[in-house]
Amino acid sequence: MGLSTNCWKYLVLTFNVLFAMSAVVLFAASGFLLYRLFIYRHFLGVNVEYPAILLIMMAIITCSIAWIGWRTAKSMHQIHIIITGILIVIVVVIEFSCFVWAMVVWDNMEIDITTNMQSYFKQMIENTDNNNVDSIRWDRLHVRFECCGVGGPKDYASTGHVPFSCCGQGPLDALQKPYAADCSEMFQRGCGKLLHEYAKEQLLLVSLTALSASILQSTGIFCTFFLASAIRDRRRASLRASTSVRESTFAAPDDSLLATPTAPAPTLPKY
């Protein structure tokens, strides 16, 4: 039984090392995906970023739980190991919930993105300053995705001119020549659909990251609770062994003290 307990102990210690490493990978992956969504937050809205933000928080919490798990596995305290296992269960459940949340947002984000982009586009059109921050953001979006407006160049019909960025030039060029009515190769597709596909791709990666983390980290649940069970079994075996020793010591009395003393052998008289 002692060998089995030691095996589970070292297995749990190994898991906690991998648990901490997975937390670092999770933090890096979710942080990278959050950045790719954050740079277009004005067009997408903040709701799209929440699953990635939750994954970053879970990565930080996972590192703390890995440290707690390492300490409890070395101390071999059953109640502490059980608490650690419960914490791992909570982490896995939240990460799986993050996967479900990201998929729900992924499936329903088209209307939200379109509404948010139209509102932001209207705000940019109402600002007459061509060099304002909003106009530069739209210029960068046009150049990055090779698109124009939300649904196409026709969105600028109310202004009477099309931004120079719809011809594939960068924001710095737009500062010198903000509009080009004679552009021969103007982008005809709108940015709404392209940005929607971009956001869906990032959210899909977020959901897959959350699902992978929950599946891999769930292995620690079994290892932790098996270790707690092995400690319990070893403790019970130790109690049974000590009880049997005490019973064997006091169960059989020493009958030699109760035996009838034998008479001494007769001796010849001395003269």
N, C-alpha and C positions, 0 to 999 in steps of 0.2 A: 504493500500500500504506500510505503514511503517513497519508493521509486516512482510510482504513478503520480504522486503529488509533486515530486520534483520535476517530472516531465511537464506537467501542466504549468508549473511555476515558470520554467524557462520558456515555454511556449507563449505564455501571457507576456512575459518580459519582451520577447521578440515581437509580439504583436504590438506592444506599446511603442516600440521603436518605429515600426512600420506605420502605426497610427499617427505618430508625430510627422513622419515624412509625408504621408498622404495629406496632412493638414497644410504643410508648406506648399505642396503641389496644388492643392485646392485653392489656397490663397492666391497663388500666382496666376492660375488659370482664370478664376473668377474676377480677379483684379484687372487682368488684360481684357476680358470680355466686357467688364463694366466700363473701362476706358473707351472701348470701341462704340459703346452705346452713349456714353456721356458726351462725346464730342458732337453728337447730333441731338442733344437733349432739347434744344429749342424747337426742333422739328418733330421729334418723337413724343415728347412729354416724359414726365418722370416715372409714370407707372411701369414703363417697360424696363426700367433699371432696378426695380425693387427685388426681383429674384436674385440677381447677381449681388446686390448689396447684402441680402440675407446669407448667401453662400460665403461671403467674406467674413461676416460675423461668426458663422459656424466654424470656419477655419481657425479663427482665433480661439474660440471655445474648445475646439478639438485639441489644440496644443496643450491647453491647461488640463484637460481630462487625461491626455496621454501622460503628463507628468504625474498626476494623481495616481493613475493606474500603475506606473512604474514603482512609486513608493509603496502602494498597498500590496503589490505582488511581492516585493522584497520583504515586507513585514509579515506577510502571511496571516493577516487578520481577516477572518471570514466575513464579518459584518462590513468592513471597509471594502472588501473585494466585491461584495454584493452591491453596495452603493455605487461603486465604479461601473459595474455592469449595467445598473439602471441608468446611469448617466450616458453610457454608450448607446443604450436603447433610445433614449430621448434624442440624442444627436442624429441617429440613423433615421428616426421617424421624421424629424424636422427636415433633414436633407431630402428624404423621399417626398415630403410635402412640398418642398421647394421645386422638385421636379414636376409635380402635378401642377403647381401654380404657374411655372414657366410655360407649360404646355397649354394651360387655359389662356394665358395672355397671348401666346403664340397664335392660338386659334381665333382670337377675338380682337386682334390689334389693328386690323386694317381700317375699320371705321374710326377708331381713336386717332390713328396717325393722320388719316385724311382730314379729319376735323381740326386737329391741332395744326397741321400744315396750312390749311386754308385760313385759319385765324391768324397765324403768324405771317402769312403772305399779305393778308389785308392790312395788318399793322405796318408792314414794311412799305406797302403802296401808299398808305396815308402819310408816311413821313416823306416830306419833299426833299430832304437832304440826301443826295445820292451817295455820299461818303459816310453815312452812318453805319453803326456796327451791324445792324440787321441786314443792310444791303450787302455788306462785305461777306456776311455769313451765307447769304443766298448765292453770291458770286462763287464762293468756294464750293458750295454744293453743286452748282452748275458744272464747274470744271471737273470736280471729282467724279461725278456720275454721268457726265456728258448729257445733261438734260436741261430743261428750261421751264421754270415755273412749276406749278403743281401738276397741271394737266397738259402743259405744252406752251408754246409761245403766245397762244391766243389769250392766256391769262393776263398779258400786259396790254391788251387792246384798250383798256380804259385809260392807260397812261399815254398812248400814242407812240411809244418807243419800246425797244427791247434792250435789256442790258447787254453790254459787250461780252459778258461772261457766257452768254448763250451761244457765242461763236467759238468757244473753247479757249478764251484768253483768261489769264489769272486776274485776281483782284487788284494787283499792282498796276496792270495794264488798264484796268477799268478806272483807276484813279486819274489817269492821263486822258483816257478817251472812254467815258462812261457808257456811251451808247453807240450802236452801229446799225443804222437802218439798212445799209447796203451789204450786210453780211451774206456771203454766198453759200456758206455751209452752216447754217443755223441748226442747232439741236431741235428736233421736232418732238421728241418724246418728253413727257413730263417727269418730274422728280418724285411724284407721289408713289407710283408703283415701284420704282427702283429702290427708294428708301424703305418701302414696306418689305421688299424682298431681302434687303440688307439686314433690317432689324429681325426678321424671321430667322435668318441664318444665325445671327448672334444668339437669339433666344433659344434656338434649337441646340446650340453648343452649350449654353448654360444648363438646359434641362438634361442633356446627356452627361455633363460633368456632375450634376447633382445625383443622377441615377447611379453612375459609376461609383461615386464616393459612398453612397448608401449601401450598395451591394458589397463593396470591398470591406468596408468598416463593420458590416454586420457579422463578419466572421469572428470578431473580437467578443461578441456577445456570448457565443457558445464556449469559447476558450475561458472567458472569465467565470462563467457560471459552472463550468466543469471543474475549474480550480477550486471554487468555493465548495462544491460537492465533494471533491477529493479531500479537502481539509476537514470537512465534517466527518467523512468516513474514517479518516485517520484518527480523529479525536475519539470517535466512538470505539474504534478498535483498541486504542490506548486505554480507554476507560474499562473496556471489557477485560483486557489483559491484567490491569491492576486489580480489578475486582476478583478475578479468578485466583490471583496470587494471594490476596488476603483471605479468601475463602479456604484455600488449600492450607493456609497457615493455621487457621483457627478451627477448622472443621474436625481434624483428627487429634484428640487429646493424647497425651503421653500416658499410656496404660502401665508403663513400667513402675510408676510411683504407687499405683494401686495394687500391685501384685502382692500375694501372701508371702511374707518373708520365710525363707527356708530355715529350718533349725540347724544349728551348727553341728557338724559331724562329731560324734562322741569321741572322746579322747581317753586314753588309759590313765588311770590315776598315777600320780607321781608319789614315790616313796622316798 
